[in-house]
Amino acid sequence: MRTSTSERPDGAALKARLAEEARAAGFAAMGVCRPDAIPEAMGRLRTFLDEGRHGQLDWMADRAHWRGDPSALWPEARSVVMLVDSYAPEHDPLEVLAHPDRGGVSVYAQGKDYHDTVKPRLKRVLRWMLEQAPGEQGKVFVDTAPVMEKPLAQAAGLGWQGKHTNLLGRDFGNWVFLGAIFTTLDLPPDAPEVSHCGSCRRCLDACPTAAFPAPYQLDARRCISYLTIEHKGPVPEEFRAALGNRIYGCDDCLAVCPWNKFAVAASELRYLRDEEAPRLADLAALDDPAFRARFAGSPVKRIGLARFLRNVLYAIGNSGDPALIPSARAHLGAEDPAVAEAAAWACSRLARADVEGRAATVR
């Protein structure tokens, strides 16, 4: 039963204490907005879907009515508490691109799966909040529900969606995970943030596949993160060379953002890289048990061995190193057709590179 009006705690005072509790739980920032604070979201989502820019992400269309209108997801909610968790790296995330014999994994996936690390801390904050307001309710969301976290975070004053469409803030850059707490509590909302990108277009120019049709717009079908993680089957050949040695995700647009000079370095060990980038030859030799063991607790595990090997083979084909031909040949008879086709593509690329290398030596 909800607390009566006379018994409810003062919203402003509770919010201030809640922010302290959020920081104690390891979050970098907190903000509050109303569930109906992003009325423009549905129109933008519809345009994105109508133009087919979601690619194979059918779940975006299936639950668009909730995704575009947070107030419809849980009508009883009166406030949305948005929280920022920093995973800012201490190393240069683009350094691996200079080592074509190694596989590049997006920074966010180099540690433990953020779903498993953010959600327990969201629940901790929610439990504390409900202890202060008996009878009220709340629900936590971390990326797996139809919640548009980035527009909500902007509405809550935490930052803005940059030209690369990711959230960034003046105090923490753009290396962030977002979590949401929907609650029946009536908390004072924060003023929404506005864009501070100005004339900068570094993120747009850095994209290897030109995945941004315009500032603040993304075509997922061209995005390397989408292609290496979400896309099923062979990656369109026009994008394969641009993948380089990126085998899971891409950090280029994030890494070049000048606001990262204010980034809060990840304070938790769970987000820190503990080894150098893996060798492609070693990754190509993984069987299913070895793959599961190596990436236990990592986001990488969820794409499965076949899609992972497909990506590794594209990277091998882009390496220019004929010594990796045996690693590619080993998968020519793969059961998965996308893996077998990627192996043939890699062998062809490396054989051509070998011939060109020998010709250059003769000259």
N, C-alpha and C positions, 0 to 999 in steps of 0.2 A: 504494500500500500504506500502511495506517495506521501511524503512529508507534507503536512499542512503549511499554508503560506506563513503563518506566524512562527512555525518551528524551523523553517528553512534557514540555513546559514547565510550570512551576507555574501552575495555573489562575488563582489570585488575582493573581499578579504580571503575568501576561499580560493579564488583564482590566483592570488599572489602566493599563497601557501602551496597551491598545486604546482606552480612553476618551480618552486624550491624543491618539491618532491620529484619533479621530472628531472631536474638537474642532478639530484642525488641518485636517480636511477640511471644516469649516464647520457641523457639526451642533451644535445647542444642548445636547443631552443624550443619554445612552446608558444603557440598562439591559439586564439579562439575565433570561430566564426559561426554564423547561423547555417543550418542545413540548406537554406534557400539562397545562400550568398553568391551562387555562381549561375545566374539565370541564362547567361550567354553560352554555357557549356553545351547544352543540348544541340543548339544550332551548329556549333563548331564540330561536334561529334558527328552529326548527321552529314555534314559536308565531307568530312574525312571518310566516312563509310561509303557515301554515295559515289565518291571518286575512286573507291577501291584501294585506298592507300593503306588499309589494314592488312592486305595480303591474305594469308591463311589464318589470320586471327579471328576466326568465326565467332568466338565467344564474345568479342567486343560488340558485334551486331546483335547477338542473341539476347544480351542483357543491357542493351542501350537505354532502355526506359529507366533503369535504375542508375546506370552510370552517368547519364546526363542530368539526372535530378536526384541529388542526395536525399532530399526530403521525402522522396517516395520509397527509399530503401528501408527506412524505419520512421514512419510518420510521427511516432511519439517523441522522437528526439527533438530537443530544443537547442542544443549546442553541439558543435564539433570541435574537439580539442585536437589540434594538429601538432605533432612532435617531430623534431629533426634529429637524426642520428648521423654523426659524421663518420665517414670512412676514408678521409683524406690520406693519401699515401705519403710516405716520407721519402720515397724514391721517385725517379722520373718514370712515369708510366709508359712513355714512348721509347724508352731505351731499348726494349726488346726488339723493336723493329729493325735495329741495326744488326741483329743476329739472326739471319734467315734460317739457321739450322735449329732454332729453338721455337717453341710455340708460345704465342702471345695470348694470355688469358686476361680478360678485363679485371681491373683492380677489385671490383666488388666481389668477384668470384674467387679471389685468391685465398680467402679465409673461409670461415664457417658460413653456412647459409644464413643470410640475414633474417629469413623468415623465422628461423629457430632462435635467433638471438634478440630480435626486436620485440617479438610478440610477448615473451615472458615479462619483459620490463614494462610493456604497455599494460599488461594485466596487473603488475605491481602498482602502477600509478592509479589504475582504475579502482583497485581494491582500497587504496588509501582514500581516494575521493569518495567512494560510497560509504566508507566508515564515518566520514565527516557529515554525510547527509543520508541517514538511514531512510529506506523507502524509495530512494531514487534508483535509477537503473543506468546501465551503460553497456556498450559493446565495443570490442576492439577489432581493428581491421589493419592488415599488413599486406597490401598488394594482391591478395588472393580473392578479394570480394570486388564487386562492381562499384568501386569508389574512385573518383577522379582526384587522387591525392594532391597533384600539383596545383590545379586551380584552387582547391580548398586551402592549400598552404598559402597561396598568394592572397586569398581572401582573408586569411587569418593573420596577415601582415608579416609572415616569416621571410618572404623573398618574392621573386617573380620568375615566371617562365621565360628563360632567355630565348635568344633567336634559335638556339638548338633545341628548344621546347622543354629542356630540363629545368628544374627549379634551381635557382642560385640566390644567394643572399650576400649582403655586404659584409656580414660577420663570419660567414663560414664557406664561401665559395659554392661550388656545385657538386662536391663529392658527398652526397647525402642520401640516406634512406629516409622514407617518410612513414609515419604511423598515424593512425586516426583512432580517436575515441569518440563515439557517438554517445550522448548522454541525455537523459531527461532533465538534468540540471540546467537551470537558466544562468549561464555565466556571461559576464559582459564581453561582447565581441571586441576584437582589435580592429584598427583601421587597416584596410587592405593596402598592399604594397603596389607600387607601379614599376614599370621597367626602367632600369638604369643602364641599358646596353648602349644607348647613344648610337653613334655611327659605326661602332665596332662590328666587324663581321668575321673575326678570326675563326670562330667555330664553323661558319658556313664554308669558308674557303679551305678549311682543314679536312673536310669530309672527302674520303677517297673515292666515294661513289656518287657524289652530288645528290645526296638523299634529301636535301632541303630545297623544295621548289621555290620557296620564298622565305624571308625571315619569319620565324615563329611557326613554320609549317614543316611537317616531316612526312615523307613518303616511306613508310616502313618497308615497302618492297625493294627499296634500294639501300636500306640501312644494313651495315655489316653485323650489327648486334642481332637484328632480326634474322638475317640470312644464316648466321652461324648457330643460332639458338632455336628460333621458332620455325624456320622454313623446313618443310619436309621434302624429301626427294632431292634430286640434283639442284645445285645452285645454278641459276642462269649463267651461261658461259661468259656473257659480257661483263660479269662482276668478279670472276674468279681471280684474275690477275691482281685486281685491286684489294682482294683479301690479304695479300701478302702472307705473313705468317701468323695472322690473327685466327686462332682456332676456337675461341669462345668470347664473343663480344668484341667491342671496339671502344677505345677511350679517347680517340683523337679530338672530337669536338669538346669534350670535357677538359682535357689536359691543357688546351691552349687558351682557355678563358682567363683573362687578366684578373678577374675577381678572386681567383684562387690564391692570390697573395695574402688574402685574409682567412684562408681556410684553416679550420680547426683540425689539427692532426688527430687521427684516431687514437683515442686514449685507451681503448680496450685491445688486449692482445689478440682477440678473436679476429680482428681485421688487419693484422699486420702480416706481411709476407714473411715466410720463414725459410724460403729457399729461392734459388735463382730459377729463371724460366726453364722448363723441362726441354730436353732434346727431342726433336721430332722422331728420330730413329727409335728412341725408347717408347714413345707414345704409340707409334705404329705397331709395336710388338705386343701391345696389351691385348689379352683376351678378356672375356666378360668378367670373370672373378677378379682378375688383376685390376681392371678398370674400376669395378665397384669398391675394391679395397683402397685404391689410390685416391679416389674422390669421395670417400665416405664423409658425409657431413658437409659436402661442398655443393653449391648450385650446379656445378658441371655435371654431376651425376644424373640429373633429371633428364638430360637430352638422350641418354642411352649410348651404348658403345657404337652402334652403327653410325649415327649422326656425328658422333665425335670423330670416328675414324675418317668419315667423309671429309671433315674439316681439316684433319691432320694431313690427309693426302693432297688436298688443294695446297696446303702450305708447303708440302714436300715438292710439289710441282713448281711452286714459285721460288723455291730455294736456290735454283741454279746449280745445285750440287749433285753431280752425277753419282757420287758415292751413296746417295740415298735411293738410287734406282732399285736395288734389291728390296728395300723397305716397301716400295710401291708395288713391285712385282708380286710380292707375297699376298696381295689382296686382289689380284686380277680375277680370281675365281671365287670371290666373296659371294655369299648367299644373298646379301642385300644388294640390289641392282645399283643403288646410288653409290655404294662403296666401290663396287667393281668398276663402275664408269669413272669414278674419281681416280682410281688407281691407273686406269688406262690413260686418262688425261695427264696424270702426273708423269707416267713413263714417257709419253710422247713429248712433253715439255722438257724433261730432263735429257732425253736423247738428243733433241734439237740443240739444247744448251751445250751438250758434250761435243757435238759436231762443230758448232760455232766456236767453241773454245779451242778445239784442235786446229781449226782453220786459222784462228788468230795467232796461235803459237807458230804455225808454219810461216805466216807472213812476217 
